Amino acid sequence: MSMDLFGRDWDVLVAGGGNAALCAAITARRAGARVLVVEAAPKFYRGGNTRHTRNMRVAHDHPNEVLTGPYPEDEFWEDLLRVTGGNTDEQLARFTLAQSKELWDYMSSLGVRFQPSLTGSLSLGRTNAFFLGGGKSLMNALYRTAEAEGVAVVYDAEVTAVEIEGAAFRAAEVTHDGQARRVPARAFVAAAGGFEANIEWLEEYWGPAARNFRIRGTPYNRGSLLRTLLDAGAQQVGEPDQCHAVAIDARAPQFDGGIATRLDCIVFGMVVNREAERFYDEGEDFWPKRYAIWGRLVAAQPEQEAYAIIDSRSIELFMPSIFPAIEAGSIEEMAGKLDLPPDRLRATWEAFNAAVRPGDFDPATLDGCRTEGLTPEKTNWARTIEQPPFHAYPLRPGITFTYLGVKVDREARVQRASGGAYDNIYAAGEIMAGNVLGKGYLAGIGMTIGSVFGRLAGQGASSHVA
């Protein structure tokens, strides 16, 4: 059956099987194009990192049954500017945020349903729309819609080469069941993710430290299509060592641990490295705006490992990890369980507690509860860690997706390194997210970028065909 599909006459070939790819495929199909989706993963693992998502960040002027208040475009832009430090294409970023206002209705039209945010979900009820049933349900809804609309899908099918004449895509080589097949199409959409699961490629930029990274999402995002497009002359965007990297439980599996391995306890305690020393302000800002810097912070520590330590007063304040906390009745006992130098951990702990200044602790606000006399200071949610049992979580860098990608314009057309755009090559999702995310991350914006540019890619591809 798959081989029969490869032999047919296709208007649009979509490489990838996640949210961005399906948005492109359904949009193009609804415009009348004959669409084939090739997904490198087997059917059970279809959907790339979308399988692990929970929500998307959307600008909106009014609350509704799910979103608890307005989130204007200007506020969205200020949030993005803060986390990227200005490392973004402002014109493209502002365009993306403006387009995000249409995503509620657009995604609903694809069969996606939303729900109110859950308790402990990073205080995102106003800014982010949560998918009913999470990422897996989202993907199932998109595939149901795609198949009902007549989109063809082949699994275990990876694009291994592209055939380009001048500025025009002609065909892709697709490897399936050990056979390479030439698949011509009138337009091509690249939506096959980044290279975060390619440890060897990560190691080119991170060195041996990359071997200690955990990959939160799919093991199938190895960047082969990205490498192919760059080698073929696509213009590069983003830095190869920039990525969405969070602090996850060090006990997580090497691949595919998903969102349940993320740790949200950091703001409520102190974080130390293997030398039992603090190294960053745990309370710098609200967690949705800072959680994605902690992967890089931990990556810079000895053995790429750190430990978050809280006391019993904070254990109910965050979404729990899939792994239980390590408990101890004293700091010395905790040092033994974590294999940290006990004298140094006690000294760090005592100095932290002594530096905490009185204040009104409030997890819902930037409460100003801070320390004085520490390096680094903790600027919010600082309170003494003194009520046993103490709880600790081991941290390692968890890579979600990489920001190296291909440059696109406002129509999702891939740009050529030699100048101008390709006639009929479009990109959406992680493979082009670096246009908007030069560094840093804002909770839910990966899904925003994928949905906005997936829709644009489908519109562009179908218009080219027409």
Secondary structure as UniProt FT lines:
FT   HELIX           2..6
FT   STRAND          10..15
FT   HELIX           19..30
FT   TURN            31..32
FT   STRAND          35..38
FT   HELIX           43..45
FT   TURN            46..47
FT   HELIX           48..52
FT   STRAND          55..57
FT   HELIX           73..84
FT   TURN            85..86
FT   HELIX           90..100
FT   TURN            101..102
FT   HELIX           103..109
FT   TURN            110..111
FT   STRAND          114..115
FT   TURN            119..120
FT   TURN            122..123
FT   TURN            125..127
FT   STRAND          128..131
FT   TURN            132..133
FT   HELIX           134..149
FT   STRAND          152..154
FT   STRAND          157..165
FT   TURN            166..167
FT   STRAND          168..176
FT   TURN            177..178
FT   STRAND          179..190
FT   TURN            196..197
FT   HELIX           199..206
FT   HELIX           207..212
FT   STRAND          214..215
FT   TURN            219..220
FT   HELIX           224..232
FT   STRAND          236..237
FT   TURN            240..241
FT   STRAND          243..249
FT   TURN            250..251
FT   HELIX           259..261
FT   HELIX           266..268
FT   STRAND          270..273
FT   TURN            274..275
FT   TURN            282..283
FT   HELIX           287..290
FT   HELIX           291..293
FT   HELIX           294..299
FT   HELIX           302..304
FT   STRAND          306..310
FT   HELIX           312..314
FT   TURN            315..316
FT   STRAND          326..328
FT   HELIX           331..338
FT   HELIX           342..355
FT   TURN            363..364
FT   STRAND          390..402
FT   STRAND          405..406
FT   TURN            410..411
FT   STRAND          413..416
FT   TURN            417..418
FT   STRAND          421..427
FT   HELIX           429..435
FT   TURN            443..444
FT   HELIX           445..465
//
